[in-house]
Amino acid sequence: MKGYSASGVLKAVVKGRGGVSVSHSKNTENCKIVRMPAPEKVVLPMQQHIGAPCEPVVKVGDEVKVGQLIGDTDKFVSAPIYASVSGKVTAIGDVKLANGSMSKAVTIESDGEMTMYEGIEPPKVENAADLIKAVRASGLVGLGGAGFPTHVKLALMPNENIDTLIINAAECEPYITVDYRECMENSANVIKGVATLKKYLGFKRAVIAVEDNKPQAIELLNKQIKELAGGDKDISIMALVSKYPQGAEKVMIQSVTGRKVPPGKLPSDVGCVLMNVASVAFIQRYLETGKPLISRSVTVDGSAIHTPKNVRVPIGTSLSDIIDFCGGFKAEPFKIISGGPMMGAAVVGTDIPLLKQNNAILAFAEGTFKVKPERDCIRCGRCAQVCPMSLMPTLIVRYSKAKDVAKLNEAGTMVCMECGSCSYVCPAGLPLVQHMRLAKSVIREAGAKK
């Protein structure tokens, strides 16, 4: 291990295949998280998670308080939504999200008071069922970007075949530093949250996986294990080689355990549950306070941002309000990205709301990066060399253009995690990730017609 002297830190079991070395550009790593005041209004979409959208349980004209339920559903794969500011419901209607899809949303005009809802209280947890129920009630979805309802993931427990809890603190995307700050500022909640999950859900061991370029986080978390978890030898820190996409679910599981998640299978099929570090810390806070998911931390950075920061933001705040809190733009933005530069989504404006799963807002001035002109493929094979899933992207592109569904399935198209490593190294500047998404849509459309 390099750069630190922490004792008892594990090394990766397996060095993952492929991946790329990217410039991390962690400009905000030493910027403590600052809390943003209540905006004038928030727009809370009912679709902030994978699964069924919620339905509003409030109406226009209602007065609401912070932490009050405003959207829910009886569908299992979903998560309730709560008011992130106090004020009046002024509209319920469709809004456009960062990915271009439409969602019903509740608009709340803030009264500036941030008055807490009186019904908030810590949940009573005595067993696994109580814990899962509490996590569902908290409104938690994966805070690392996927947005999968956390209670659904944990409902797989208790299962005697699932033995390992992995906490993802790798944060391998460039620019984003909110998970690192979570480790540095809320390490006690991280460790206590791990211990709580281990206690009630019966994991035999828990591993907090951190890239080895974060030595301070590794040492602090290791120290907290000894102090807060009673030196539990079944809770450990693992230092992973700093390489993108080290934080991807299947890549991390293989690095930590040596187990491969087969195509079409879930982490639970190989005895693992993987959670984002901020999600685990939030669970502990919720159990202690009963305050549901109404805000999240987000990194605001890029060459067009006046003052890059890590900010705690009420969910539903517009990107424009968040950017204004960071001093606005110091240059005309050429590209604005919701999420990281490798897997985030470019947005056409800043009037969209921040969702539960958004962890970064990046804005870049023109000329920040050299954009490769798109040319013909030279058959160099670099895309296949760096693919962590051992795919051949150019072959998949060929089958996609031919709409050959059988060949696309044979080539493993649906296994692609869209990490962008192939596009990053392509000397021809081909938009391979976009081609992979098109290839997946060809398969889905063919399935829908059957």
C-alpha positions as CSV (number, residue, x, y, z in Angstrom):
1,M,0.0,0.0,0.0
2,K,1.2,3.5,-0.7
3,G,0.7,6.9,0.9
4,Y,-0.5,5.9,4.4
5,S,0.4,3.7,7.3
6,A,-2.9,2.4,8.5
7,S,-2.7,-1.0,10.0
8,G,-5.1,-3.8,9.4
9,V,-6.2,-2.5,6.0
10,L,-6.9,-5.2,3.4
11,K,-5.7,-5.3,-0.2
12,A,-8.0,-6.1,-3.1
13,V,-8.5,-9.9,-3.6
14,V,-8.5,-9.5,-7.4
15,K,-7.3,-6.8,-9.6
16,G,-10.3,-6.0,-11.9
17,R,-10.0,-6.4,-15.7
18,G,-9.8,-3.3,-17.9
19,G,-10.6,0.2,-16.8
20,V,-8.8,3.4,-17.5
21,S,-6.6,5.9,-15.6
22,V,-8.4,9.2,-15.5
23,S,-7.4,12.6,-14.2
24,H,-9.3,12.7,-10.9
25,S,-9.5,16.5,-10.7
26,K,-10.7,16.3,-7.0
27,N,-10.7,20.1,-6.7
28,T,-13.2,20.1,-3.8
29,E,-11.7,17.3,-1.7
30,N,-10.8,19.7,1.1
31,C,-14.0,21.7,0.8
32,K,-16.2,20.9,3.8
33,I,-19.9,20.4,3.1
34,V,-21.8,23.7,3.5
35,R,-25.6,23.8,3.9
36,M,-27.5,25.8,1.4
37,P,-30.4,28.0,2.7
38,A,-34.0,27.2,1.6
39,P,-34.6,28.2,-2.0
40,E,-37.7,30.2,-3.0
41,K,-39.3,26.9,-4.2
42,V,-38.6,23.3,-4.8
43,V,-40.0,20.9,-7.4
44,L,-40.3,17.4,-6.2
45,P,-40.7,14.8,-9.0
46,M,-42.6,11.6,-8.1
47,Q,-40.1,9.6,-10.0
48,Q,-36.8,9.8,-8.1
49,H,-36.0,6.1,-8.1
50,I,-35.9,3.0,-10.2
51,G,-39.3,1.4,-10.1
52,A,-42.9,2.6,-9.8
53,P,-43.5,6.4,-9.5
54,C,-45.2,7.8,-6.4
55,E,-48.6,9.6,-6.4
56,P,-49.0,12.9,-4.7
57,V,-50.8,12.7,-1.3
58,V,-51.1,16.5,-1.1
59,K,-53.1,19.0,-3.2
60,V,-52.6,22.5,-4.4
61,G,-53.0,25.0,-1.6
62,D,-51.9,22.6,1.2
63,E,-49.5,23.9,3.8
64,V,-46.6,21.5,4.3
65,K,-43.7,21.2,6.6
66,V,-40.2,19.8,6.3
67,G,-40.2,16.0,6.4
68,Q,-44.0,15.7,5.7
69,L,-45.0,12.9,3.3
70,I,-46.1,14.3,-0.1
71,G,-45.8,11.3,-2.4
72,D,-46.1,7.5,-2.0
73,T,-47.4,4.3,-3.6
74,D,-48.3,0.8,-2.5
75,K,-45.9,-0.7,-5.1
76,F,-42.9,-2.6,-3.6
77,V,-40.2,-1.2,-5.8
78,S,-40.5,2.5,-5.0
79,A,-39.7,4.9,-2.2
80,P,-41.8,7.7,-0.5
81,I,-41.0,11.4,-1.1
82,Y,-41.1,14.1,1.5
83,A,-41.3,17.9,1.6
84,S,-37.8,19.3,1.7
85,V,-38.9,22.8,2.6
86,S,-41.9,24.2,4.6
87,G,-44.4,26.3,2.7
88,K,-47.4,26.0,0.3
89,V,-48.1,23.5,-2.5
90,T,-48.5,25.8,-5.5
91,A,-48.6,23.3,-8.4
92,I,-48.9,19.6,-9.3
93,G,-48.0,18.8,-12.9
94,D,-45.5,17.3,-15.3
95,V,-41.9,18.4,-15.4
96,K,-39.0,17.3,-17.5
97,L,-36.0,15.5,-15.8
98,A,-32.3,15.6,-16.7
99,N,-32.7,12.4,-18.8
100,G,-35.4,13.9,-20.9
101,S,-38.3,11.9,-19.4
102,M,-41.4,13.5,-17.9
103,S,-42.6,13.0,-14.3
104,K,-45.5,14.3,-12.3
105,A,-44.1,16.7,-9.6
106,V,-45.2,18.7,-6.6
107,T,-44.1,22.3,-6.4
108,I,-43.7,23.9,-3.0
109,E,-43.2,27.6,-2.5
110,S,-41.0,28.0,0.5
111,D,-41.9,30.2,3.5
112,G,-38.2,30.4,4.4
113,E,-38.9,29.0,7.9
114,M,-37.8,25.3,7.3
115,T,-40.3,24.3,10.0
116,M,-40.0,20.6,10.8
117,Y,-43.1,18.3,10.6
118,E,-44.3,17.4,14.1
119,G,-44.7,13.7,13.3
120,I,-41.0,13.0,12.9
121,E,-39.6,10.6,15.5
122,P,-37.0,7.8,15.5
123,P,-38.4,4.4,14.4
124,K,-38.4,1.5,16.7
125,V,-36.1,-1.3,15.4
126,E,-35.7,-4.6,17.1
127,N,-35.2,-7.0,14.2
128,A,-34.5,-7.3,10.5
129,A,-38.2,-6.7,9.5
130,D,-38.3,-3.5,11.6
131,L,-35.1,-2.2,10.0
132,I,-36.3,-2.9,6.4
133,K,-39.6,-1.2,7.2
134,A,-37.8,1.8,8.6
135,V,-35.5,2.1,5.6
136,R,-38.5,2.1,3.3
137,A,-40.2,4.8,5.4
138,S,-37.1,6.9,5.2
139,G,-37.4,7.3,1.5
140,L,-33.8,6.2,0.9
141,V,-32.6,5.2,-2.6
142,G,-29.0,4.6,-3.6
143,L,-27.2,7.9,-3.2
144,G,-24.3,6.9,-5.4
145,G,-26.3,7.6,-8.6
146,A,-28.3,4.4,-9.4
147,G,-31.4,5.4,-7.4
148,F,-32.5,1.9,-6.6
149,P,-34.8,1.8,-3.5
150,T,-32.6,0.6,-0.6
151,H,-35.3,-1.3,1.3
152,V,-35.8,-3.6,-1.8
153,K,-32.1,-4.4,-1.7
154,L,-32.1,-5.1,2.0
155,A,-35.3,-7.2,1.7
156,L,-33.1,-10.0,0.3
157,M,-31.9,-10.4,3.9
158,P,-31.9,-12.4,6.0
159,N,-30.6,-15.0,3.6
160,E,-28.0,-17.5,4.7
161,N,-26.4,-17.4,1.3
162,I,-25.6,-13.7,1.6
163,D,-22.6,-13.3,3.8
164,T,-20.9,-10.0,2.7
165,L,-21.8,-6.4,3.0
166,I,-19.7,-4.1,0.8
167,I,-19.7,-0.4,1.4
168,N,-18.7,1.6,-1.7
169,A,-16.5,4.5,-0.8
170,A,-14.3,4.4,-4.0
171,E,-15.7,7.5,-5.7
172,C,-13.7,6.8,-8.8
173,E,-15.5,9.4,-11.0
174,P,-13.5,12.6,-11.7
175,Y,-14.5,15.8,-9.8
176,I,-17.0,14.2,-7.4
177,T,-15.9,14.3,-3.7
178,V,-19.1,14.1,-1.6
179,D,-18.5,10.5,-0.6
180,Y,-15.0,11.4,0.5
181,R,-16.4,14.2,2.5
182,E,-19.0,11.9,4.0
183,C,-16.1,9.7,5.2
184,M,-14.2,12.6,6.6
185,E,-17.1,14.5,8.2
186,N,-19.5,11.7,9.2
187,S,-17.2,8.7,9.7
188,A,-18.9,7.9,13.0
189,N,-22.3,7.5,11.2
190,V,-20.6,5.4,8.5
191,I,-19.2,2.9,11.0
192,K,-22.2,2.8,13.3
193,G,-24.4,2.3,10.2
194,V,-22.3,-0.6,9.1
195,A,-22.5,-2.2,12.6
196,T,-26.3,-1.7,12.6
197,L,-26.8,-3.4,9.3
198,K,-24.5,-6.2,10.3
199,K,-26.3,-6.7,13.6
200,Y,-29.9,-6.8,12.3
201,L,-29.3,-8.4,8.9
202,G,-26.8,-11.1,9.8
203,F,-23.9,-10.3,7.5
204,K,-20.9,-12.4,8.5
205,R,-18.5,-9.6,7.4
206,A,-18.6,-6.1,6.2
207,V,-15.9,-4.4,4.0
208,I,-15.6,-0.7,3.4
209,A,-13.9,-0.3,0.0
210,V,-11.9,2.9,-0.6
211,E,-9.5,3.8,-3.4
212,D,-5.9,4.0,-2.2
213,N,-5.7,7.7,-3.3
214,K,-7.8,8.6,-0.2
215,P,-5.3,7.7,2.6
216,Q,-6.9,10.1,5.2
217,A,-10.3,8.5,4.8
218,I,-8.8,5.1,5.1
219,E,-7.0,6.0,8.4
220,L,-10.0,7.7,9.9
221,L,-12.4,4.9,9.1
222,N,-10.0,2.3,10.4
223,K,-9.7,4.3,13.6
224,Q,-13.4,4.6,14.0
225,I,-13.9,0.8,13.6
226,K,-11.6,0.3,16.6
227,E,-13.4,3.0,18.7
228,L,-17.0,2.6,17.7
229,A,-17.4,-1.0,16.6
230,G,-15.4,-2.5,19.4
231,G,-12.7,-3.5,17.1
232,D,-15.0,-5.9,15.3
233,K,-12.7,-8.0,13.2
234,D,-15.5,-8.7,10.8
235,I,-15.7,-5.1,9.8
236,S,-12.6,-4.0,7.8
237,I,-11.3,-1.4,5.3
238,M,-10.0,-2.5,1.9
239,A,-7.7,-0.2,-0.2
240,L,-8.5,-0.6,-3.9
241,V,-6.2,0.4,-6.7
242,S,-7.2,3.8,-8.0
243,K,-8.6,3.1,-11.4
244,Y,-11.9,3.9,-13.1
245,P,-14.5,2.3,-12.9
246,Q,-13.4,0.7,-9.6
247,G,-16.6,1.9,-8.0
248,A,-18.9,0.0,-10.4
249,E,-20.9,-2.7,-8.7
250,K,-19.7,-5.8,-10.4
251,V,-16.1,-4.6,-10.6
252,M,-16.0,-3.8,-6.9
253,I,-17.6,-7.1,-5.9
254,Q,-14.9,-9.0,-7.8
255,S,-12.1,-6.8,-6.4
256,V,-13.3,-7.3,-2.8
257,T,-14.4,-10.9,-2.8
258,G,-13.0,-12.5,-6.0
259,R,-16.5,-13.5,-7.0
260,K,-17.9,-12.7,-10.5
261,V,-21.6,-11.7,-10.8
262,P,-22.8,-13.7,-13.9
263,P,-24.6,-11.9,-16.7
264,G,-28.3,-11.3,-15.8
265,K,-27.6,-12.0,-12.1
266,L,-27.6,-9.8,-9.0
267,P,-24.9,-9.3,-6.3
268,S,-27.1,-11.3,-4.0
269,D,-26.6,-14.3,-6.3
270,V,-22.9,-14.3,-5.3
271,G,-23.6,-13.7,-1.6
272,C,-23.1,-9.9,-1.6
273,V,-25.0,-6.7,-0.9
274,L,-23.3,-3.5,-2.0
275,M,-24.3,0.0,-0.7
276,N,-23.0,3.5,-1.1
277,V,-21.2,5.0,1.9
278,A,-23.5,8.0,2.1
279,S,-26.6,5.6,2.1
280,V,-25.2,3.7,5.1
281,A,-24.4,6.9,7.0
282,F,-28.0,8.2,6.3
283,I,-29.6,5.0,7.6
284,Q,-27.8,5.5,10.9
285,R,-28.9,9.2,11.1
286,Y,-32.5,8.2,10.3
287,L,-32.6,5.6,13.0
288,E,-31.3,8.2,15.5
289,T,-33.5,11.1,14.5
290,G,-36.4,9.9,12.3
291,K,-35.7,12.7,9.8
292,P,-36.4,11.2,6.3
293,L,-34.4,11.9,3.1
294,I,-35.1,15.5,2.3
295,S,-31.6,16.8,1.4
296,R,-28.4,15.4,0.0
297,S,-24.8,16.5,-0.5
298,V,-23.7,17.4,-4.0
299,T,-20.4,18.5,-5.6
300,V,-20.5,21.6,-7.7
301,D,-17.4,22.0,-9.8
302,G,-16.0,22.6,-13.3
303,S,-14.1,25.4,-15.1
304,A,-17.3,27.5,-15.6
305,I,-18.2,27.5,-11.9
306,H,-17.1,30.6,-9.9
307,T,-16.6,28.9,-6.5
308,P,-16.6,25.1,-6.5
309,K,-18.1,23.6,-3.4
310,N,-19.6,20.6,-1.7
311,V,-23.2,21.7,-0.8
312,R,-26.0,20.1,1.3
313,V,-29.1,20.9,-0.8
314,P,-32.8,20.5,-0.2
315,I,-34.0,17.9,-2.7
316,G,-36.0,19.5,-5.5
317,T,-33.9,22.7,-5.6
318,S,-33.2,23.8,-9.2
319,L,-29.7,23.4,-10.6
320,S,-29.7,27.2,-11.3
321,D,-30.3,28.0,-7.6
322,I,-27.5,25.6,-6.5
323,I,-25.1,27.1,-9.1
324,D,-26.0,30.6,-7.9
325,F,-25.2,29.6,-4.3
326,C,-21.7,28.7,-5.7
327,G,-21.2,32.2,-7.1
328,G,-22.8,31.5,-10.5
329,F,-20.9,31.0,-13.7
330,K,-17.5,32.7,-14.2
331,A,-17.6,31.7,-17.9
332,E,-20.2,30.8,-20.4
333,P,-20.9,27.1,-19.9
334,F,-20.2,24.9,-22.9
335,K,-21.5,21.8,-21.2
336,I,-23.4,21.1,-18.0
337,I,-23.5,17.6,-16.6
338,S,-25.7,16.1,-13.9
339,G,-23.4,13.5,-12.3
340,G,-19.8,12.7,-13.2
341,P,-18.1,13.3,-16.5
342,M,-17.8,9.6,-17.3
343,M,-21.4,8.4,-16.5
344,G,-23.3,11.6,-15.9
345,A,-25.9,13.1,-18.2
346,A,-25.5,16.3,-20.1
347,V,-28.4,18.7,-19.6
348,V,-29.7,21.5,-21.8
349,G,-30.6,23.9,-19.0
350,T,-30.4,24.5,-15.3
351,D,-34.1,24.8,-14.6
352,I,-34.4,21.1,-13.7
353,P,-34.6,19.9,-10.1
354,L,-32.0,18.1,-8.1
355,L,-33.1,14.5,-7.4
356,K,-32.2,12.1,-4.6
357,Q,-29.7,10.2,-6.7
358,N,-27.8,13.3,-8.1
359,N,-24.4,13.6,-6.6
360,A,-22.7,16.3,-8.7
361,I,-23.3,19.3,-11.0
362,L,-20.4,20.0,-13.3
363,A,-20.2,23.0,-15.7
364,F,-17.4,23.4,-18.2
365,A,-16.3,26.4,-20.3
366,E,-15.5,25.9,-23.9
367,G,-12.0,24.7,-24.5
368,T,-11.6,22.9,-21.2
369,F,-11.3,19.6,-22.9
370,K,-10.2,18.6,-26.4
371,V,-13.1,17.1,-28.2
372,K,-11.9,14.4,-30.6
373,P,-13.3,14.7,-34.1
374,E,-15.2,11.5,-35.0
375,R,-13.5,9.4,-37.6
376,D,-13.7,5.8,-39.0
377,C,-12.8,3.0,-36.6
378,I,-9.1,1.9,-37.1
379,R,-9.7,-1.5,-35.5
380,C,-7.1,-0.9,-32.8
381,G,-8.9,-2.9,-30.2
382,R,-8.4,-0.4,-27.3
383,C,-12.1,-0.4,-26.5
384,A,-12.0,-4.2,-25.9
385,Q,-8.8,-3.9,-23.9
386,V,-10.3,-1.5,-21.3
387,C,-13.8,-2.9,-21.1
388,P,-14.2,-4.2,-17.5
389,M,-16.9,-6.6,-18.7
390,S,-14.8,-8.2,-21.5
391,L,-17.0,-7.0,-24.3
392,M,-16.1,-6.0,-27.9
393,P,-17.9,-2.6,-28.4
394,T,-17.2,-2.2,-32.1
395,L,-18.6,-5.7,-32.8
396,I,-21.8,-4.7,-30.9
397,V,-22.0,-1.5,-32.9
398,R,-21.9,-3.5,-36.1
399,Y,-24.7,-5.9,-34.9
400,S,-26.7,-2.9,-33.7
401,K,-26.7,-1.2,-37.1
402,A,-27.8,-4.5,-38.6
403,K,-30.5,-4.9,-35.9
404,D,-29.3,-8.4,-35.4
405,V,-30.8,-9.2,-32.0
406,A,-29.5,-12.7,-31.8
407,K,-25.9,-11.6,-32.4
408,L,-26.4,-8.7,-30.0
409,N,-27.4,-11.1,-27.2
410,E,-24.6,-13.4,-28.1
411,A,-22.1,-10.5,-27.8
412,G,-23.3,-9.7,-24.3
413,T,-24.8,-6.3,-25.0
414,M,-27.0,-6.1,-22.0
415,V,-24.0,-6.7,-19.7
416,C,-22.5,-3.3,-20.6
417,M,-22.5,-1.0,-17.6
418,E,-22.1,2.1,-19.8
419,C,-19.0,3.2,-17.8
420,G,-17.6,5.1,-20.8
421,S,-14.1,3.5,-20.7
422,C,-14.3,2.5,-24.4
423,S,-15.3,6.0,-25.5
424,Y,-12.5,7.5,-23.3
425,V,-9.7,5.6,-25.1
426,C,-11.1,5.5,-28.6
427,P,-8.6,7.4,-30.9
428,A,-11.4,7.7,-33.6
429,G,-13.6,9.7,-31.2
430,L,-16.5,7.3,-31.6
431,P,-19.5,7.8,-29.2
432,L,-19.4,4.1,-28.2
433,V,-21.5,4.5,-25.1
434,Q,-24.3,6.0,-27.1
435,H,-24.0,3.1,-29.6
436,M,-24.2,0.6,-26.7
437,R,-27.4,2.3,-25.5
438,L,-28.9,2.1,-29.0
439,A,-27.9,-1.6,-29.1
440,K,-29.8,-2.2,-25.9
441,S,-32.8,-0.4,-27.2
442,V,-32.8,-2.7,-30.3
443,I,-33.0,-5.7,-28.0
444,R,-35.7,-4.2,-25.8
445,E,-37.8,-3.2,-28.8
446,A,-37.5,-6.7,-30.3
447,G,-38.6,-8.1,-26.9
448,A,-41.6,-5.8,-26.7
449,K,-42.8,-6.9,-30.2
450,K,-43.0,-10.5,-29.2
